[in-house]
Every structure is written in C-alpha cells, then in structure tokens.
Amino acid sequence: MILVLESEKLSDGTVKAYFNYRCPICGFKLEVERIEITRSGEAISIKKTFTPPPSQQH
C-alpha cells in the first residue's frame, strides 16, 4: 500500500485534500484523512475527518 494525496479546488473556493492508502496492484483505496478548507468573508473554516485503520486481529 502506498500513501497518496489527492486534492481539489471547487468553484466556490473550497479546497479539499484526501489522504488515501492505495494498493498499486489491485487499485483498492482506503481513505485515511480528509481536510476541507472553506472561506466565508474573513473567516476560515477547517474541517478534518480522520478514519481509523481497520483493527488487525492476530
């Protein structure tokens, strides 16, 4: 699995960044973190979402 950063800027000025683990062989993608930045006048809103990894059983 490799860590990949994807980002996009929307027409309203919102910026979104996604951190994903991706398998280079099969293309499976697991979202780890999402950050969304929005401007409203002079205020900036930052929304961060973290997805914990699936538990590993031994």
CHARMM internal coordinates of N, CA and C (Angstrom, degrees):
IC EDIT
DIST 1 N 1 CA 1.4478
DIST 1 CA 1 C 1.5339
ANGL 1 N 1 CA 1 C 107.92
DIST 1 C 2 N 1.3241
ANGL 1 CA 1 C 2 N 115.25
DIHE 1 N 1 CA 1 C 2 N 137.98
DIST 2 N 2 CA 1.4596
ANGL 1 C 2 N 2 CA 120.67
DIHE 1 CA 1 C 2 N 2 CA 176.62
DIST 2 CA 2 C 1.5286
ANGL 2 N 2 CA 2 C 108.56
DIHE 1 C 2 N 2 CA 2 C -117.93
DIST 2 C 3 N 1.3176
ANGL 2 CA 2 C 3 N 116.18
DIHE 2 N 2 CA 2 C 3 N 149.04
DIST 3 N 3 CA 1.4604
ANGL 2 C 3 N 3 CA 121.58
DIHE 2 CA 2 C 3 N 3 CA 178.92
DIST 3 CA 3 C 1.5223
ANGL 3 N 3 CA 3 C 108.67
DIHE 2 C 3 N 3 CA 3 C -88.31
DIST 3 C 4 N 1.3387
ANGL 3 CA 3 C 4 N 116.14
DIHE 3 N 3 CA 3 C 4 N 127.48
DIST 4 N 4 CA 1.4630
ANGL 3 C 4 N 4 CA 121.92
DIHE 3 CA 3 C 4 N 4 CA -176.20
DIST 4 CA 4 C 1.5234
ANGL 4 N 4 CA 4 C 109.30
DIHE 3 C 4 N 4 CA 4 C -124.01
DIST 4 C 5 N 1.3173
ANGL 4 CA 4 C 5 N 117.22
DIHE 4 N 4 CA 4 C 5 N 136.87
DIST 5 N 5 CA 1.4614
ANGL 4 C 5 N 5 CA 123.02
DIHE 4 CA 4 C 5 N 5 CA 174.19
DIST 5 CA 5 C 1.5193
ANGL 5 N 5 CA 5 C 107.97
DIHE 4 C 5 N 5 CA 5 C -106.65
DIST 5 C 6 N 1.3232
ANGL 5 CA 5 C 6 N 116.15
DIHE 5 N 5 CA 5 C 6 N 124.65
DIST 6 N 6 CA 1.4617
ANGL 5 C 6 N 6 CA 121.86
DIHE 5 CA 5 C 6 N 6 CA 174.81
DIST 6 CA 6 C 1.5164
ANGL 6 N 6 CA 6 C 107.00
DIHE 5 C 6 N 6 CA 6 C -120.72
DIST 6 C 7 N 1.3167
ANGL 6 CA 6 C 7 N 117.48
DIHE 6 N 6 CA 6 C 7 N 140.90
DIST 7 N 7 CA 1.4601
ANGL 6 C 7 N 7 CA 120.05
DIHE 6 CA 6 C 7 N 7 CA 179.34
DIST 7 CA 7 C 1.5202
ANGL 7 N 7 CA 7 C 109.83
DIHE 6 C 7 N 7 CA 7 C -139.69
DIST 7 C 8 N 1.3211
ANGL 7 CA 7 C 8 N 114.57
DIHE 7 N 7 CA 7 C 8 N 157.66
DIST 8 N 8 CA 1.4599
ANGL 7 C 8 N 8 CA 120.43
DIHE 7 CA 7 C 8 N 8 CA 176.95
DIST 8 CA 8 C 1.5190
ANGL 8 N 8 CA 8 C 109.13
DIHE 7 C 8 N 8 CA 8 C -149.16
DIST 8 C 9 N 1.3213
ANGL 8 CA 8 C 9 N 115.59
DIHE 8 N 8 CA 8 C 9 N 148.64
DIST 9 N 9 CA 1.4600
ANGL 8 C 9 N 9 CA 121.87
DIHE 8 CA 8 C 9 N 9 CA 175.98
DIST 9 CA 9 C 1.5211
ANGL 9 N 9 CA 9 C 107.33
DIHE 8 C 9 N 9 CA 9 C -118.33
DIST 9 C 10 N 1.3257
ANGL 9 CA 9 C 10 N 116.18
DIHE 9 N 9 CA 9 C 10 N 120.87
DIST 10 N 10 CA 1.4535
ANGL 9 C 10 N 10 CA 121.45
DIHE 9 CA 9 C 10 N 10 CA -177.31
DIST 10 CA 10 C 1.5238
ANGL 10 N 10 CA 10 C 110.90
DIHE 9 C 10 N 10 CA 10 C -85.65
DIST 10 C 11 N 1.3160
ANGL 10 CA 10 C 11 N 116.99
DIHE 10 N 10 CA 10 C 11 N 165.27
DIST 11 N 11 CA 1.4615
ANGL 10 C 11 N 11 CA 121.87
DIHE 10 CA 10 C 11 N 11 CA -176.44
DIST 11 CA 11 C 1.5257
ANGL 11 N 11 CA 11 C 112.69
DIHE 10 C 11 N 11 CA 11 C -64.84
DIST 11 C 12 N 1.3421
ANGL 11 CA 11 C 12 N 118.11
DIHE 11 N 11 CA 11 C 12 N -23.29
DIST 12 N 12 CA 1.4671
ANGL 11 C 12 N 12 CA 120.48
DIHE 11 CA 11 C 12 N 12 CA 178.62
DIST 12 CA 12 C 1.5266
ANGL 12 N 12 CA 12 C 112.51
DIHE 11 C 12 N 12 CA 12 C -86.31
DIST 12 C 13 N 1.3472
ANGL 12 CA 12 C 13 N 117.84
DIHE 12 N 12 CA 12 C 13 N 5.32
DIST 13 N 13 CA 1.4564
ANGL 12 C 13 N 13 CA 121.91
DIHE 12 CA 12 C 13 N 13 CA 178.39
DIST 13 CA 13 C 1.5135
ANGL 13 N 13 CA 13 C 114.01
DIHE 12 C 13 N 13 CA 13 C 93.83
DIST 13 C 14 N 1.3240
ANGL 13 CA 13 C 14 N 117.83
DIHE 13 N 13 CA 13 C 14 N -5.95
DIST 14 N 14 CA 1.4603
ANGL 13 C 14 N 14 CA 121.39
DIHE 13 CA 13 C 14 N 14 CA 178.16
DIST 14 CA 14 C 1.5220
ANGL 14 N 14 CA 14 C 109.57
DIHE 13 C 14 N 14 CA 14 C -68.01
DIST 14 C 15 N 1.3365
ANGL 14 CA 14 C 15 N 115.94
DIHE 14 N 14 CA 14 C 15 N 137.23
DIST 15 N 15 CA 1.4583
ANGL 14 C 15 N 15 CA 121.68
DIHE 14 CA 14 C 15 N 15 CA 177.17
DIST 15 CA 15 C 1.5218
ANGL 15 N 15 CA 15 C 107.96
DIHE 14 C 15 N 15 CA 15 C -115.26
DIST 15 C 16 N 1.3275
ANGL 15 CA 15 C 16 N 116.26
DIHE 15 N 15 CA 15 C 16 N 131.18
DIST 16 N 16 CA 1.4581
ANGL 15 C 16 N 16 CA 121.41
DIHE 15 CA 15 C 16 N 16 CA 178.61
DIST 16 CA 16 C 1.5206
ANGL 16 N 16 CA 16 C 108.80
DIHE 15 C 16 N 16 CA 16 C -122.70
DIST 16 C 17 N 1.3332
ANGL 16 CA 16 C 17 N 115.81
DIHE 16 N 16 CA 16 C 17 N 136.92
DIST 17 N 17 CA 1.4591
ANGL 16 C 17 N 17 CA 121.69
DIHE 16 CA 16 C 17 N 17 CA 176.43
DIST 17 CA 17 C 1.5196
ANGL 17 N 17 CA 17 C 108.11
DIHE 16 C 17 N 17 CA 17 C -128.44
DIST 17 C 18 N 1.3186
ANGL 17 CA 17 C 18 N 115.87
DIHE 17 N 17 CA 17 C 18 N 135.36
DIST 18 N 18 CA 1.4577
ANGL 17 C 18 N 18 CA 122.10
DIHE 17 CA 17 C 18 N 18 CA -178.96
DIST 18 CA 18 C 1.5244
ANGL 18 N 18 CA 18 C 108.74
DIHE 17 C 18 N 18 CA 18 C -122.83
DIST 18 C 19 N 1.3212
ANGL 18 CA 18 C 19 N 116.36
DIHE 18 N 18 CA 18 C 19 N 130.48
DIST 19 N 19 CA 1.4539
ANGL 18 C 19 N 19 CA 121.98
DIHE 18 CA 18 C 19 N 19 CA 173.47
DIST 19 CA 19 C 1.5252
ANGL 19 N 19 CA 19 C 106.93
DIHE 18 C 19 N 19 CA 19 C -107.08
DIST 19 C 20 N 1.3277
ANGL 19 CA 19 C 20 N 116.02
DIHE 19 N 19 CA 19 C 20 N 119.97
DIST 20 N 20 CA 1.4601
ANGL 19 C 20 N 20 CA 121.53
DIHE 19 CA 19 C 20 N 20 CA -176.55
DIST 20 CA 20 C 1.5189
ANGL 20 N 20 CA 20 C 110.23
DIHE 19 C 20 N 20 CA 20 C -128.86
DIST 20 C 21 N 1.3242
ANGL 20 CA 20 C 21 N 115.85
DIHE 20 N 20 CA 20 C 21 N 147.66
DIST 21 N 21 CA 1.4546
ANGL 20 C 21 N 21 CA 120.74
DIHE 20 CA 20 C 21 N 21 CA 164.95
DIST 21 CA 21 C 1.5185
ANGL 21 N 21 CA 21 C 105.87
DIHE 20 C 21 N 21 CA 21 C -93.35
DIST 21 C 22 N 1.3282
ANGL 21 CA 21 C 22 N 116.40
DIHE 21 N 21 CA 21 C 22 N 132.50
DIST 22 N 22 CA 1.4554
ANGL 21 C 22 N 22 CA 120.56
DIHE 21 CA 21 C 22 N 22 CA -178.56
DIST 22 CA 22 C 1.5177
ANGL 22 N 22 CA 22 C 109.67
DIHE 21 C 22 N 22 CA 22 C -131.20
DIST 22 C 23 N 1.3168
ANGL 22 CA 22 C 23 N 115.30
DIHE 22 N 22 CA 22 C 23 N 135.85
DIST 23 N 23 CA 1.4616
ANGL 22 C 23 N 23 CA 121.13
DIHE 22 CA 22 C 23 N 23 CA 176.14
DIST 23 CA 23 C 1.5291
ANGL 23 N 23 CA 23 C 108.31
DIHE 22 C 23 N 23 CA 23 C -83.09
DIST 23 C 24 N 1.3422
ANGL 23 CA 23 C 24 N 118.12
DIHE 23 N 23 CA 23 C 24 N 121.17
DIST 24 N 24 CA 1.4646
ANGL 23 C 24 N 24 CA 119.81
DIHE 23 CA 23 C 24 N 24 CA -178.84
DIST 24 CA 24 C 1.5301
ANGL 24 N 24 CA 24 C 113.00
DIHE 23 C 24 N 24 CA 24 C -70.38
DIST 24 C 25 N 1.3221
ANGL 24 CA 24 C 25 N 117.60
DIHE 24 N 24 CA 24 C 25 N -15.55
DIST 25 N 25 CA 1.4627
ANGL 24 C 25 N 25 CA 120.48
DIHE 24 CA 24 C 25 N 25 CA -177.64
DIST 25 CA 25 C 1.5263
ANGL 25 N 25 CA 25 C 111.53
DIHE 24 C 25 N 25 CA 25 C -87.47
DIST 25 C 26 N 1.3499
ANGL 25 CA 25 C 26 N 116.06
DIHE 25 N 25 CA 25 C 26 N -53.21
DIST 26 N 26 CA 1.4699
ANGL 25 C 26 N 26 CA 118.66
DIHE 25 CA 25 C 26 N 26 CA -174.69
DIST 26 CA 26 C 1.5275
ANGL 26 N 26 CA 26 C 113.48
DIHE 25 C 26 N 26 CA 26 C -103.88
DIST 26 C 27 N 1.3494
ANGL 26 CA 26 C 27 N 118.13
DIHE 26 N 26 CA 26 C 27 N -12.11
DIST 27 N 27 CA 1.4597
ANGL 26 C 27 N 27 CA 120.99
DIHE 26 CA 26 C 27 N 27 CA 178.90
DIST 27 CA 27 C 1.5179
ANGL 27 N 27 CA 27 C 114.75
DIHE 26 C 27 N 27 CA 27 C 85.11
DIST 27 C 28 N 1.3474
ANGL 27 CA 27 C 28 N 117.99
DIHE 27 N 27 CA 27 C 28 N 3.47
DIST 28 N 28 CA 1.4627
ANGL 27 C 28 N 28 CA 120.92
DIHE 27 CA 27 C 28 N 28 CA 178.23
DIST 28 CA 28 C 1.5203
ANGL 28 N 28 CA 28 C 109.17
DIHE 27 C 28 N 28 CA 28 C -58.74
DIST 28 C 29 N 1.3376
ANGL 28 CA 28 C 29 N 116.25
DIHE 28 N 28 CA 28 C 29 N 136.60
DIST 29 N 29 CA 1.4604
ANGL 28 C 29 N 29 CA 121.20
DIHE 28 CA 28 C 29 N 29 CA -177.01
DIST 29 CA 29 C 1.5228
ANGL 29 N 29 CA 29 C 109.66
DIHE 28 C 29 N 29 CA 29 C -125.24
DIST 29 C 30 N 1.3286
ANGL 29 CA 29 C 30 N 116.99
DIHE 29 N 29 CA 29 C 30 N 134.24
DIST 30 N 30 CA 1.4545
ANGL 29 C 30 N 30 CA 123.53
DIHE 29 CA 29 C 30 N 30 CA 178.32
DIST 30 CA 30 C 1.5235
ANGL 30 N 30 CA 30 C 107.89
DIHE 29 C 30 N 30 CA 30 C -125.12
DIST 30 C 31 N 1.3401
ANGL 30 CA 30 C 31 N 116.90
DIHE 30 N 30 CA 30 C 31 N 114.03
DIST 31 N 31 CA 1.4649
ANGL 30 C 31 N 31 CA 120.62
DIHE 30 CA 30 C 31 N 31 CA -179.41
DIST 31 CA 31 C 1.5214
ANGL 31 N 31 CA 31 C 109.50
DIHE 30 C 31 N 31 CA 31 C -73.93
DIST 31 C 32 N 1.3380
ANGL 31 CA 31 C 32 N 116.43
DIHE 31 N 31 CA 31 C 32 N 129.05
DIST 32 N 32 CA 1.4532
ANGL 31 C 32 N 32 CA 122.15
DIHE 31 CA 31 C 32 N 32 CA -179.24
DIST 32 CA 32 C 1.5224
ANGL 32 N 32 CA 32 C 110.54
DIHE 31 C 32 N 32 CA 32 C -102.43
DIST 32 C 33 N 1.3226
ANGL 32 CA 32 C 33 N 116.52
DIHE 32 N 32 CA 32 C 33 N -44.49
DIST 33 N 33 CA 1.4629
ANGL 32 C 33 N 33 CA 120.40
DIHE 32 CA 32 C 33 N 33 CA -175.35
DIST 33 CA 33 C 1.5219
ANGL 33 N 33 CA 33 C 109.69
DIHE 32 C 33 N 33 CA 33 C -149.94
DIST 33 C 34 N 1.3375
ANGL 33 CA 33 C 34 N 115.00
DIHE 33 N 33 CA 33 C 34 N 145.91
DIST 34 N 34 CA 1.4638
ANGL 33 C 34 N 34 CA 121.66
DIHE 33 CA 33 C 34 N 34 CA 177.35
DIST 34 CA 34 C 1.5252
ANGL 34 N 34 CA 34 C 107.21
DIHE 33 C 34 N 34 CA 34 C -132.94
DIST 34 C 35 N 1.3220
ANGL 34 CA 34 C 35 N 116.86
DIHE 34 N 34 CA 34 C 35 N 132.37
DIST 35 N 35 CA 1.4634
ANGL 34 C 35 N 35 CA 122.47
DIHE 34 CA 34 C 35 N 35 CA 177.66
DIST 35 CA 35 C 1.5243
ANGL 35 N 35 CA 35 C 107.63
DIHE 34 C 35 N 35 CA 35 C -124.59
DIST 35 C 36 N 1.3365
ANGL 35 CA 35 C 36 N 115.58
DIHE 35 N 35 CA 35 C 36 N 130.30
DIST 36 N 36 CA 1.4632
ANGL 35 C 36 N 36 CA 121.26
DIHE 35 CA 35 C 36 N 36 CA -179.73
DIST 36 CA 36 C 1.5281
ANGL 36 N 36 CA 36 C 108.27
DIHE 35 C 36 N 36 CA 36 C -126.72
DIST 36 C 37 N 1.3178
ANGL 36 CA 36 C 37 N 116.82
DIHE 36 N 36 CA 36 C 37 N 124.15
DIST 37 N 37 CA 1.4628
ANGL 36 C 37 N 37 CA 122.50
DIHE 36 CA 36 C 37 N 37 CA -179.18
DIST 37 CA 37 C 1.5226
ANGL 37 N 37 CA 37 C 108.55
DIHE 36 C 37 N 37 CA 37 C -116.39
DIST 37 C 38 N 1.3410
ANGL 37 CA 37 C 38 N 115.65
DIHE 37 N 37 CA 37 C 38 N 124.95
DIST 38 N 38 CA 1.4577
ANGL 37 C 38 N 38 CA 122.10
DIHE 37 CA 37 C 38 N 38 CA -178.29
DIST 38 CA 38 C 1.5189
ANGL 38 N 38 CA 38 C 109.28
DIHE 37 C 38 N 38 CA 38 C -126.97
DIST 38 C 39 N 1.3276
ANGL 38 CA 38 C 39 N 116.64
DIHE 38 N 38 CA 38 C 39 N 137.35
DIST 39 N 39 CA 1.4687
ANGL 38 C 39 N 39 CA 121.56
DIHE 38 CA 38 C 39 N 39 CA 175.33
DIST 39 CA 39 C 1.5148
ANGL 39 N 39 CA 39 C 109.10
DIHE 38 C 39 N 39 CA 39 C -105.47
DIST 39 C 40 N 1.3320
ANGL 39 CA 39 C 40 N 115.00
DIHE 39 N 39 CA 39 C 40 N 138.18
DIST 40 N 40 CA 1.4596
ANGL 39 C 40 N 40 CA 121.02
DIHE 39 CA 39 C 40 N 40 CA 177.32
DIST 40 CA 40 C 1.5213
ANGL 40 N 40 CA 40 C 107.03
DIHE 39 C 40 N 40 CA 40 C -139.83
DIST 40 C 41 N 1.3172
ANGL 40 CA 40 C 41 N 116.55
DIHE 40 N 40 CA 40 C 41 N 98.92
DIST 41 N 41 CA 1.4639
ANGL 40 C 41 N 41 CA 119.90
DIHE 40 CA 40 C 41 N 41 CA -175.51
DIST 41 CA 41 C 1.5169
ANGL 41 N 41 CA 41 C 109.27
DIHE 40 C 41 N 41 CA 41 C 66.73
DIST 41 C 42 N 1.3278
ANGL 41 CA 41 C 42 N 116.71
DIHE 41 N 41 CA 41 C 42 N -119.81
DIST 42 N 42 CA 1.4613
ANGL 41 C 42 N 42 CA 121.21
DIHE 41 CA 41 C 42 N 42 CA 178.11
DIST 42 CA 42 C 1.5161
ANGL 42 N 42 CA 42 C 112.36
DIHE 41 C 42 N 42 CA 42 C -99.29
DIST 42 C 43 N 1.3294
ANGL 42 CA 42 C 43 N 117.59
DIHE 42 N 42 CA 42 C 43 N 1.30
DIST 43 N 43 CA 1.4652
ANGL 42 C 43 N 43 CA 121.70
DIHE 42 CA 42 C 43 N 43 CA -179.54
DIST 43 CA 43 C 1.5290
ANGL 43 N 43 CA 43 C 110.35
DIHE 42 C 43 N 43 CA 43 C -96.56
DIST 43 C 44 N 1.3194
ANGL 43 CA 43 C 44 N 115.19
DIHE 43 N 43 CA 43 C 44 N 146.42
DIST 44 N 44 CA 1.4558
ANGL 43 C 44 N 44 CA 121.94
DIHE 43 CA 43 C 44 N 44 CA 175.49
DIST 44 CA 44 C 1.5204
ANGL 44 N 44 CA 44 C 107.74
DIHE 43 C 44 N 44 CA 44 C -120.81
DIST 44 C 45 N 1.3224
ANGL 44 CA 44 C 45 N 116.02
DIHE 44 N 44 CA 44 C 45 N 130.79
DIST 45 N 45 CA 1.4584
ANGL 44 C 45 N 45 CA 122.06
DIHE 44 CA 44 C 45 N 45 CA 178.76
DIST 45 CA 45 C 1.5265
ANGL 45 N 45 CA 45 C 108.71
DIHE 44 C 45 N 45 CA 45 C -111.40
DIST 45 C 46 N 1.3394
ANGL 45 CA 45 C 46 N 116.50
DIHE 45 N 45 CA 45 C 46 N 128.10
DIST 46 N 46 CA 1.4578
ANGL 45 C 46 N 46 CA 121.68
DIHE 45 CA 45 C 46 N 46 CA 178.39
DIST 46 CA 46 C 1.5198
ANGL 46 N 46 CA 46 C 108.14
DIHE 45 C 46 N 46 CA 46 C -118.87
DIST 46 C 47 N 1.3102
ANGL 46 CA 46 C 47 N 115.72
DIHE 46 N 46 CA 46 C 47 N 121.44
DIST 47 N 47 CA 1.4630
ANGL 46 C 47 N 47 CA 121.57
DIHE 46 CA 46 C 47 N 47 CA 179.87
DIST 47 CA 47 C 1.5266
ANGL 47 N 47 CA 47 C 107.58
DIHE 46 C 47 N 47 CA 47 C -116.65
DIST 47 C 48 N 1.3303
ANGL 47 CA 47 C 48 N 115.91
DIHE 47 N 47 CA 47 C 48 N 122.55
DIST 48 N 48 CA 1.4583
ANGL 47 C 48 N 48 CA 121.03
DIHE 47 CA 47 C 48 N 48 CA -177.35
DIST 48 CA 48 C 1.5240
ANGL 48 N 48 CA 48 C 108.71
DIHE 47 C 48 N 48 CA 48 C -120.08
DIST 48 C 49 N 1.3232
ANGL 48 CA 48 C 49 N 116.79
DIHE 48 N 48 CA 48 C 49 N 127.73
DIST 49 N 49 CA 1.4542
ANGL 48 C 49 N 49 CA 122.48
DIHE 48 CA 48 C 49 N 49 CA 178.90
DIST 49 CA 49 C 1.5205
ANGL 49 N 49 CA 49 C 108.22
DIHE 48 C 49 N 49 CA 49 C -121.08
DIST 49 C 50 N 1.3182
ANGL 49 CA 49 C 50 N 115.77
DIHE 49 N 49 CA 49 C 50 N 126.97
DIST 50 N 50 CA 1.4582
ANGL 49 C 50 N 50 CA 121.73
DIHE 49 CA 49 C 50 N 50 CA -179.27
DIST 50 CA 50 C 1.5191
ANGL 50 N 50 CA 50 C 108.82
DIHE 49 C 50 N 50 CA 50 C -117.01
DIST 50 C 51 N 1.3203
ANGL 50 CA 50 C 51 N 116.83
DIHE 50 N 50 CA 50 C 51 N 131.45
DIST 51 N 51 CA 1.4561
ANGL 50 C 51 N 51 CA 121.97
DIHE 50 CA 50 C 51 N 51 CA 176.93
DIST 51 CA 51 C 1.5226
ANGL 51 N 51 CA 51 C 108.15
DIHE 50 C 51 N 51 CA 51 C -108.28
DIST 51 C 52 N 1.3345
ANGL 51 CA 51 C 52 N 117.51
DIHE 51 N 51 CA 51 C 52 N 114.35
DIST 52 N 52 CA 1.4668
ANGL 51 C 52 N 52 CA 118.59
DIHE 51 CA 51 C 52 N 52 CA 179.50
DIST 52 CA 52 C 1.5278
ANGL 52 N 52 CA 52 C 110.43
DIHE 51 C 52 N 52 CA 52 C -65.67
DIST 52 C 53 N 1.3238
ANGL 52 CA 52 C 53 N 116.60
DIHE 52 N 52 CA 52 C 53 N 147.43
DIST 53 N 53 CA 1.4632
ANGL 52 C 53 N 53 CA 119.18
DIHE 52 CA 52 C 53 N 53 CA 179.48
DIST 53 CA 53 C 1.5242
ANGL 53 N 53 CA 53 C 110.28
DIHE 52 C 53 N 53 CA 53 C -65.75
DIST 53 C 54 N 1.3267
ANGL 53 CA 53 C 54 N 117.10
DIHE 53 N 53 CA 53 C 54 N 153.56
DIST 54 N 54 CA 1.4620
ANGL 53 C 54 N 54 CA 118.87
DIHE 53 CA 53 C 54 N 54 CA 177.72
DIST 54 CA 54 C 1.5219
ANGL 54 N 54 CA 54 C 110.05
DIHE 53 C 54 N 54 CA 54 C -62.69
DIST 54 C 55 N 1.3249
ANGL 54 CA 54 C 55 N 115.77
DIHE 54 N 54 CA 54 C 55 N 144.79
DIST 55 N 55 CA 1.4652
ANGL 54 C 55 N 55 CA 119.17
DIHE 54 CA 54 C 55 N 55 CA -178.84
DIST 55 CA 55 C 1.5214
ANGL 55 N 55 CA 55 C 109.40
DIHE 54 C 55 N 55 CA 55 C -67.07
DIST 55 C 56 N 1.3116
ANGL 55 CA 55 C 56 N 114.24
DIHE 55 N 55 CA 55 C 56 N 142.52
DIST 56 N 56 CA 1.4579
ANGL 55 C 56 N 56 CA 119.90
DIHE 55 CA 55 C 56 N 56 CA 179.49
DIST 56 CA 56 C 1.5155
ANGL 56 N 56 CA 56 C 108.31
DIHE 55 C 56 N 56 CA 56 C -105.78
DIST 56 C 57 N 1.3071
ANGL 56 CA 56 C 57 N 116.35
DIHE 56 N 56 CA 56 C 57 N 125.61
DIST 57 N 57 CA 1.4552
ANGL 56 C 57 N 57 CA 121.12
DIHE 56 CA 56 C 57 N 57 CA 178.82
DIST 57 CA 57 C 1.5172
ANGL 57 N 57 CA 57 C 108.71
DIHE 56 C 57 N 57 CA 57 C -96.44
DIST 57 C 58 N 1.3176
ANGL 57 CA 57 C 58 N 115.46
DIHE 57 N 57 CA 57 C 58 N 136.57
DIST 58 N 58 CA 1.4770
ANGL 57 C 58 N 58 CA 120.18
DIHE 57 CA 57 C 58 N 58 CA -179.59
DIST 58 CA 58 C 1.5022
ANGL 58 N 58 CA 58 C 109.42
DIHE 57 C 58 N 58 CA 58 C -107.86
END
COOR INIT
IC SEED 1 N 1 CA 1 C
IC BUILD
